[in-house]
């Protein structure tokens, strides 16, 4: 597995955990760690998680072909 693939999967897991915490406890871990959901750092993390999700579609397609 390439480093970029691993990074994408880690970011997708971070996003999944964040959404899970939000649904269960209305707690946004990313916003808490980076000072609010509208701070630049939080927006960068949210953006990276989104890009990682899109990139992960490639990983799913590769796995399906194998």
MARROMAR-821464 format. One record per residue: residue number from 1; x, y, z of N, C-alpha, C, CB in turn; residue in three letters. Coordinates in pm, 1 decimal, padded with zeros to 6 digits. Each point is the difference from the previous one (the first is absolute). Glycine has a CB too. Layout:
N
<num NUM, nxx X, nyy Y, nzz Z, caxx X, cayy Y, cazz Z, cxx X, cyy Y, czz Z, cbxx X, cbyy Y, cbzz Z, residu ALA> .
...
This chain:
66
<num 1, nxx 00085.5, nyy -00117.8, nzz 00000.0, caxx -00085.5, cayy 00117.8, cazz 00000.0, cxx 00089.9, cyy 00123.9, czz 00000.0, cbxx -00187.1, cbyy -00124.0, cbzz 00123.4, residu UNK> .
<num 2, nxx 00153.9, nyy 00217.2, nzz -00211.6, caxx 00077.4, cayy 00123.8, cazz -00009.1, cxx -00033.6, cyy 00092.4, czz 00117.1, cbxx 00006.3, cbyy -00021.0, cbzz -00251.3, residu UNK> .
<num 3, nxx 00085.7, nyy 00109.9, nzz 00280.8, caxx -00017.4, cayy 00094.9, cazz 00110.5, cxx -00124.3, cyy 00086.4, czz -00018.9, cbxx 00247.8, cbyy 00002.8, cbzz 00031.8, residu UNK> .
<num 4, nxx -00272.7, nyy 00039.9, nzz -00155.5, caxx -00117.1, cayy 00085.1, cazz -00026.6, cxx -00129.1, cyy -00076.5, czz 00026.9, cbxx 00131.0, cbyy 00127.9, cbzz -00172.9, residu UNK> .
<num 5, nxx -00130.5, nyy -00256.9, nzz 00141.5, caxx -00118.0, cayy -00083.0, cazz 00026.5, cxx -00024.6, cyy -00010.5, czz 00149.8, cbxx 00041.7, cbyy -00130.3, cbzz -00211.2, residu UNK> .
<num 6, nxx 00064.5, nyy 00107.4, nzz 00286.6, caxx -00012.2, cayy -00010.3, cazz 00145.5, cxx -00047.4, cyy 00132.2, czz 00059.7, cbxx 00181.8, cbyy -00173.7, cbzz 00003.0, residu UNK> .
<num 7, nxx -00125.5, nyy 00283.7, nzz -00049.0, caxx -00041.7, cayy 00131.8, cazz 00048.6, cxx -00148.0, cyy 00024.6, czz -00028.9, cbxx 00233.5, cbyy 00086.0, cbzz -00035.5, residu UNK> .
<num 8, nxx -00276.0, nyy -00122.4, nzz -00084.6, caxx -00141.2, cayy 00018.1, cazz -00036.6, cxx -00089.7, cyy -00082.2, czz 00092.4, cbxx 00065.8, cbyy 00041.8, cbzz -00240.3, residu UNK> .
<num 9, nxx -00027.3, nyy -00164.7, nzz 00265.5, caxx -00081.8, cayy -00084.7, cazz 00086.8, cxx -00005.0, cyy 00053.1, czz 00143.1, cbxx 00058.8, cbyy -00195.7, cbzz -00143.3, residu UNK> .
<num 10, nxx 00054.0, nyy 00245.9, nzz 00193.3, caxx 00002.6, cayy 00057.9, cazz 00134.6, cxx -00093.8, cyy 00120.9, czz 00006.7, cbxx 00238.6, cbyy -00079.8, cbzz 00032.6, residu UNK> .
<num 11, nxx -00233.9, nyy 00165.4, nzz -00134.8, caxx -00087.6, cayy 00116.8, cazz -00001.3, cxx -00146.9, cyy -00039.1, czz -00010.2, cbxx 00183.8, cbyy 00130.7, cbzz -00105.1, residu UNK> .
<num 12, nxx -00213.9, nyy -00234.4, nzz 00029.2, caxx -00138.1, cayy -00047.3, cazz -00009.4, cxx -00046.5, cyy -00052.4, czz 00135.9, cbxx 00033.5, cbyy -00058.1, cbzz -00244.2, residu UNK> .
<num 13, nxx 00053.2, nyy -00012.5, nzz 00314.8, caxx -00035.4, cayy -00049.1, cazz 00134.1, cxx -00022.5, cyy 00117.8, czz 00094.6, cbxx 00133.7, cbyy -00211.5, cbzz -00038.9, residu UNK> .
<num 14, nxx -00048.5, nyy 00313.0, nzz 00032.4, caxx -00018.8, cayy 00118.9, cazz 00083.9, cxx -00136.4, cyy 00062.6, czz -00028.2, cbxx 00249.7, cbyy 00040.7, cbzz 00003.4, residu UNK> .
<num 15, nxx -00284.3, nyy -00029.8, nzz -00130.8, caxx -00130.5, cayy 00054.6, cazz -00036.6, cxx -00114.2, cyy -00085.9, czz 00051.3, cbxx 00103.9, cbyy 00100.0, cbzz -00201.5, residu UNK> .
<num 16, nxx -00087.9, nyy -00231.0, nzz 00190.6, caxx -00104.9, cayy -00090.8, cazz 00046.8, cxx -00018.4, cyy 00010.0, czz 00151.5, cbxx 00051.7, cbyy -00154.5, cbzz -00191.0, residu UNK> .
<num 17, nxx 00057.9, nyy 00160.4, nzz 00262.5, caxx -00008.3, cayy 00013.5, cazz 00146.4, cxx -00064.9, cyy 00133.2, czz 00036.2, cbxx 00206.2, cbyy -00143.9, cbzz 00028.7, residu UNK> .
<num 18, nxx -00167.4, nyy 00250.2, nzz -00098.9, caxx -00057.7, cayy 00131.5, cazz 00027.5, cxx -00151.0, cyy -00000.9, czz -00023.3, cbxx 00217.5, cbyy 00108.1, cbzz -00064.6, residu UNK> .
<num 19, nxx -00262.2, nyy -00166.5, nzz -00047.1, caxx -00144.1, cayy -00006.7, cazz -00027.7, cxx -00071.8, cyy -00090.0, czz 00099.9, cbxx 00047.2, cbyy 00039.5, cbzz -00242.5, residu UNK> .
<num 20, nxx 00018.0, nyy -00148.0, nzz 00281.6, caxx -00059.7, cayy -00087.5, cazz 00100.2, cxx -00018.7, cyy 00070.0, czz 00133.9, cbxx 00104.0, cbyy -00193.2, cbzz -00115.4, residu UNK> .
<num 21, nxx -00001.2, nyy 00267.6, nzz 00157.1, caxx -00011.1, cayy 00076.2, cazz 00124.8, cxx -00109.3, cyy 00105.2, czz -00010.0, cbxx 00243.1, cbyy -00038.7, cbzz 00044.5, residu UNK> .
<num 22, nxx -00254.5, nyy 00100.0, nzz -00162.4, caxx -00103.8, cayy 00101.0, cazz -00019.0, cxx -00139.0, cyy -00062.2, czz 00011.8, cbxx 00155.2, cbyy 00130.8, cbzz -00148.4, residu UNK> .
<num 23, nxx -00172.4, nyy -00247.8, nzz 00088.4, caxx -00133.1, cayy -00061.5, cazz 00000.2, cxx -00039.7, cyy -00051.0, czz 00137.9, cbxx 00034.9, cbyy -00063.3, cbzz -00237.6, residu UNK> .
<num 24, nxx 00061.8, nyy 00017.6, nzz 00315.5, caxx -00030.0, cayy -00056.4, cazz 00131.6, cxx -00006.7, cyy 00107.9, czz 00108.1, cbxx 00111.5, cbyy -00212.2, cbzz -00070.6, residu UNK> .
<num 25, nxx -00017.9, nyy 00306.2, nzz 00067.1, caxx 00011.5, cayy 00095.0, cazz 00110.4, cxx -00000.9, cyy 00146.2, czz -00043.1, cbxx 00125.8, cbyy -00173.7, cbzz 00118.8, residu UNK> .
<num 26, nxx -00149.5, nyy 00200.5, nzz -00247.3, caxx 00008.3, cayy 00135.4, cazz -00053.5, cxx 00131.0, cyy 00067.1, czz 00042.1, cbxx -00251.2, cbyy 00016.4, cbzz 00004.8, residu UNK> .
<num 27, nxx 00360.1, nyy -00093.0, nzz -00020.7, caxx 00134.3, cayy 00044.9, cazz 00035.6, cxx 00086.0, cyy -00002.6, czz -00125.3, cbxx -00024.0, cbyy -00086.4, cbzz 00238.0, residu UNK> .
<num 28, nxx 00078.2, nyy 00201.9, nzz -00276.6, caxx 00086.0, cayy 00011.1, cazz -00117.5, cxx 00145.4, cyy 00001.2, czz 00047.2, cbxx -00179.0, cbyy 00127.6, cbzz -00130.6, residu UNK> .
<num 29, nxx 00245.5, nyy -00241.8, nzz 00116.2, caxx 00137.2, cayy -00015.3, cazz 00048.5, cxx 00095.7, cyy 00093.6, czz -00073.2, cbxx -00049.6, cbyy -00238.3, cbzz 00057.1, residu UNK> .
<num 30, nxx 00035.8, nyy 00249.1, nzz -00188.2, caxx 00088.6, cayy 00086.7, cazz -00077.7, cxx -00013.7, cyy 00144.7, czz 00045.6, cbxx -00017.0, cbyy -00156.5, cbzz -00196.1, residu UNK> .
<num 31, nxx -00105.8, nyy 00202.7, nzz 00210.8, caxx -00022.2, cayy 00137.5, cazz 00044.6, cxx 00056.4, cyy 00022.3, czz 00140.2, cbxx -00205.9, cbyy 00011.1, cbzz -00142.5, residu UNK> .
<num 32, nxx 00190.7, nyy -00109.4, nzz 00228.8, caxx 00052.3, cayy 00011.6, cazz 00136.0, cxx 00152.5, cyy 00008.7, czz -00000.4, cbxx -00198.2, cbyy -00127.8, cbzz 00085.6, residu UNK> .
<num 33, nxx 00261.9, nyy 00045.2, nzz -00167.1, caxx 00147.1, cayy -00001.6, cazz -00003.7, cxx 00059.1, cyy 00124.9, czz -00063.4, cbxx -00010.7, cbyy -00246.5, cbzz -00012.0, residu UNK> .
<num 34, nxx -00062.7, nyy 00306.3, nzz -00082.5, caxx 00056.6, cayy 00111.2, cazz -00075.9, cxx -00070.0, cyy 00133.0, czz 00020.8, cbxx 00067.8, cbyy -00165.9, cbzz -00164.4, residu UNK> .
<num 35, nxx -00143.3, nyy 00180.0, nzz 00271.8, caxx -00052.3, cayy 00130.1, cazz 00038.8, cxx -00129.4, cyy 00043.8, czz -00065.5, cbxx 00229.3, cbyy 00055.6, cbzz 00038.2, residu UNK> .
<num 36, nxx -00308.1, nyy -00148.0, nzz -00084.4, caxx -00128.8, cayy 00035.1, cazz -00060.2, cxx -00010.0, cyy -00052.9, czz -00141.9, cbxx -00010.1, cbyy 00204.3, cbzz 00142.7, residu UNK> .
<num 37, nxx -00112.2, nyy -00216.5, nzz -00190.9, caxx -00017.0, cayy -00061.1, cazz -00131.7, cxx 00020.6, cyy 00097.3, czz -00115.6, cbxx -00157.1, cbyy -00157.4, cbzz 00105.5, residu UNK> .
<num 38, nxx 00179.1, nyy 00283.8, nzz -00076.4, caxx 00023.7, cayy 00096.3, cazz -00107.5, cxx 00144.1, cyy 00051.5, czz -00002.9, cbxx -00239.1, cbyy 00065.2, cbzz 00017.1, residu UNK> .
<num 39, nxx 00325.4, nyy -00118.1, nzz 00069.8, caxx 00139.8, cayy 00042.2, cazz -00003.2, cxx 00066.4, cyy -00056.2, czz -00125.2, cbxx 00009.0, cbyy 00009.7, cbzz 00253.1, residu UNK> .
<num 40, nxx 00097.5, nyy 00055.7, nzz -00295.1, caxx 00069.8, cayy -00044.9, cazz -00121.0, cxx 00048.6, cyy -00143.7, czz 00013.7, cbxx 00069.8, cbyy 00235.7, cbzz -00044.1, residu UNK> .
<num 41, nxx -00015.3, nyy -00270.5, nzz 00158.9, caxx 00054.4, cayy -00134.9, cazz 00017.6, cxx -00111.4, cyy -00104.4, czz -00006.8, cbxx 00186.5, cbyy 00093.4, cbzz 00141.1, residu UNK> .
<num 42, nxx -00298.8, nyy -00066.9, nzz -00078.6, caxx -00112.6, cayy -00093.7, cazz -00007.8, cxx -00046.6, cyy -00015.8, czz -00143.5, cbxx -00069.9, cbyy 00063.3, cbzz 00231.7, residu UNK> .
<num 43, nxx 00061.9, nyy 00047.3, nzz -00303.4, caxx -00044.2, cayy -00006.6, cazz -00139.5, cxx 00098.6, cyy -00078.4, czz -00084.9, cbxx -00116.5, cbyy 00219.0, cbzz 00027.5, residu UNK> .
<num 44, nxx 00244.9, nyy -00205.7, nzz 00001.5, caxx 00101.5, cayy -00078.5, cazz -00071.5, cxx -00020.5, cyy -00148.6, czz 00027.7, cbxx 00163.8, cbyy 00192.3, cbzz 00013.9, residu UNK> .
<num 45, nxx -00184.6, nyy -00227.3, nzz 00113.9, caxx -00021.2, cayy -00140.3, cazz 00035.7, cxx -00126.3, cyy -00052.5, czz -00067.1, cbxx 00116.7, cbyy 00035.9, cbzz 00220.4, residu UNK> .
<num 46, nxx -00226.2, nyy 00038.6, nzz -00213.8, caxx -00124.3, cayy -00042.9, cazz -00065.2, cxx 00022.9, cyy -00018.9, czz -00150.5, cbxx -00136.2, cbyy 00122.4, cbzz 00175.5, residu UNK> .
<num 47, nxx 00208.2, nyy -00031.0, nzz -00236.4, caxx 00029.1, cayy -00011.1, cazz -00143.5, cxx 00083.8, cyy -00121.7, czz -00032.8, cbxx -00012.9, cbyy 00245.8, cbzz -00015.7, residu UNK> .
<num 48, nxx 00114.8, nyy -00271.7, nzz 00097.9, caxx 00084.3, cayy -00117.8, cazz -00022.7, cxx -00078.6, cyy -00129.1, czz 00017.5, cbxx 00198.0, cbyy 00130.3, cbzz 00077.5, residu UNK> .
<num 49, nxx -00286.4, nyy -00133.1, nzz 00020.4, caxx -00084.6, cayy -00118.3, cazz 00020.3, cxx -00089.4, cyy -00020.7, czz -00122.4, cbxx 00002.8, cbyy 00035.6, cbzz 00251.6, residu UNK> .
<num 50, nxx -00058.7, nyy 00071.1, nzz -00304.6, caxx -00083.3, cayy -00009.9, cazz -00119.4, cxx 00078.3, cyy -00049.7, czz -00120.9, cbxx -00140.5, cbyy 00184.2, cbzz 00089.9, residu UNK> .
<num 51, nxx 00259.8, nyy -00129.7, nzz -00110.7, caxx 00084.0, cayy -00045.0, cazz -00110.4, cxx 00041.3, cyy -00145.8, czz 00017.9, cbxx 00082.6, cbyy 00234.3, cbzz -00029.8, residu UNK> .
<num 52, nxx -00054.6, nyy -00272.1, nzz 00153.3, caxx 00036.6, cayy -00138.9, cazz 00027.3, cxx -00115.5, cyy -00093.9, czz -00030.7, cbxx 00158.9, cbyy 00077.6, cbzz 00176.3, residu UNK> .
<num 53, nxx -00279.7, nyy -00034.0, nzz -00148.5, caxx -00116.9, cayy -00081.6, cazz -00032.9, cxx -00012.9, cyy -00020.3, czz -00149.3, cbxx -00113.7, cbyy 00084.3, cbzz 00203.7, residu UNK> .
<num 54, nxx 00134.5, nyy 00022.2, nzz -00279.1, caxx -00006.2, cayy -00010.3, cazz -00145.7, cxx 00112.3, cyy -00090.1, czz -00051.7, cbxx -00103.1, cbyy 00230.1, cbzz -00013.2, residu UNK> .
<num 55, nxx 00223.1, nyy -00212.4, nzz 00066.6, caxx 00114.1, cayy -00081.9, cazz -00039.9, cxx -00024.0, cyy -00147.2, czz 00033.0, cbxx 00151.7, cbyy 00196.6, cbzz 00035.9, residu UNK> .
<num 56, nxx -00220.0, nyy -00222.3, nzz 00073.6, caxx -00023.8, cayy -00137.9, cazz 00043.1, cxx -00089.8, cyy -00076.4, czz -00096.1, cbxx 00028.3, cbyy 00075.2, cbzz 00234.0, residu UNK> .
<num 57, nxx -00104.4, nyy -00004.8, nzz -00315.5, caxx -00080.3, cayy -00067.0, cazz -00102.2, cxx 00093.9, cyy -00077.5, czz -00093.6, cbxx -00180.7, cbyy 00181.0, cbzz 00013.3, residu UNK> .
<num 58, nxx 00297.6, nyy -00123.5, nzz -00041.9, caxx 00100.6, cayy -00068.6, cazz -00081.7, cxx 00045.3, cyy -00128.6, czz 00068.8, cbxx 00076.1, cbyy 00221.1, cbzz -00095.2, residu UNK> .
<num 59, nxx -00056.0, nyy -00215.1, nzz 00224.3, caxx 00044.1, cayy -00118.9, cazz 00074.0, cxx -00106.7, cyy -00108.2, czz -00003.6, cbxx 00140.2, cbyy 00144.2, cbzz 00149.3, residu UNK> .
<num 60, nxx -00264.6, nyy -00103.4, nzz -00138.4, caxx -00110.3, cayy -00096.3, cazz -00006.3, cxx -00004.7, cyy -00064.9, czz -00138.2, cbxx -00130.7, cbyy 00133.9, cbzz 00170.4, residu UNK> .
<num 61, nxx 00148.0, nyy -00053.2, nzz -00274.8, caxx -00001.5, cayy -00053.0, cazz -00135.8, cxx 00115.8, cyy -00097.2, czz -00022.2, cbxx -00109.1, cbyy 00211.4, cbzz -00079.5, residu UNK> .
<num 62, nxx 00226.2, nyy -00178.9, nzz 00130.7, caxx 00115.0, cayy -00089.4, cazz -00012.9, cxx -00023.8, cyy -00131.5, czz 00072.0, cbxx 00149.3, cbyy 00198.3, cbzz -00017.7, residu UNK> .
<num 63, nxx -00209.8, nyy -00191.8, nzz 00137.1, caxx -00027.0, cayy -00120.0, cazz 00076.6, cxx -00103.8, cyy -00086.2, czz -00072.2, cbxx 00055.7, cbyy 00122.3, cbzz 00213.7, residu UNK> .
<num 64, nxx -00154.2, nyy -00059.8, nzz -00273.2, caxx -00105.2, cayy -00073.3, cazz -00071.5, cxx 00057.9, cyy -00071.8, czz -00122.4, cbxx -00171.4, cbyy 00168.2, cbzz 00079.2, residu UNK> .
<num 65, nxx 00271.0, nyy -00107.2, nzz -00143.3, caxx 00061.6, cayy -00062.9, cazz -00117.4, cxx 00090.3, cyy -00117.1, czz 00036.9, cbxx -00010.4, cbyy 00219.7, cbzz -00114.7, residu UNK> .
<num 66, nxx 00062.8, nyy -00220.1, nzz 00236.1, caxx 00095.2, cayy -00104.7, cazz 00041.8, cxx -00065.7, cyy -00133.8, czz 00020.0, cbxx 00134.9, cbyy 00173.8, cbzz 00107.4, residu UNK> .
